[in-house]
């Protein structure tokens, strides 16, 4: 969250599901998708490697996301919460006025079920570094389906103006006033 706050004004592309959806909506050139996703995955792998070096990360203390119950349940939860995330991202006004406390509370509710990843890179990095692939498919395809569905659902209700969206600079509040 702090990284989004720090670089949100330049795009805050940390999530391959969001990057892919923005491209499908015509808000990001297709030629930029692959480089963005490569960097997102490298960032996750490097962050996971760094955590592994400075912390005693045993398989029982895995810092990635794995299903608490079934992988299918985690898959469904990841679709739902990433749908909500992308729906909010698609609305400039919601981002400008957004208090992240609301989003954190929602994520905490779902975290006990799926881990609330909402980001394939956030799950792939730790999985690769620690060779723990339990349910990884749910954390790759759930967010992709959720983000695409959320972005297109918002666009059906209120078409996104790509010109206005491109110069958008979010004013993210981390805590409610």
URJOUR-V829299 format. One line per field, one symbol per residue. burial: + if it has 24 or more other ideal C-beta (glycine too) atoms within 12 Angstrom, else -. A space follows every 50 residues. Layout:
# URJOUR-V829299
burial = ???
This chain:
# URJOUR-V829299
burial = ---+---+--+++++++++++++++-++----+--++--++-+++-++-- -+---------++++++---+--+++++++++++++++++++-++--+-+ --+---+--+--+++++++++++++++-++-+-+++++++++++++++++ +++++----+----+--+-+-+-----
